[in-house]
Amino acid sequence: MTKVLSDKAKALLEFCLINERVCPKRDYWNYLWVINAKAKTFDSVLNQNKNPLLNEKSSEQEKLQRSIRLRKYIEFADKNNLINEMDQFIRSIPEDKWHHFYEEQFKDY
């Protein structure tokens, strides 16, 4: 049975979609992995390819895959009572430290 997401997790997922965000850039992404690794049951699927190897030339499909992985990280944090730390950290990430679906819109950051 799938656990329903908390209101905080839902709000965080909505926040992550603002400005066509995909996922945080590498150093910030790595810290999301560190937060979830605090749960001893950290899923090996989530553990794979922890770095968002994206750049301005990445395809929309690659970006979509990373956006889905970010959602899975947030869902995992919610399920394992790590959502408060995840929420606080993600909301602190500056806009220029995010990958975006349409990078050219954010080159001036």
ABEGO torsion letter per residue (X at the ends): XBBBBBAAAAAAAAAAABGGBABBBAAAAAAAAAAAAABAABBAAAABGABBBBBAABBAAAAAAAAAAAAAAAAAAAAAGAAAAAAAAAAABBAAABBBABAAAAAAX
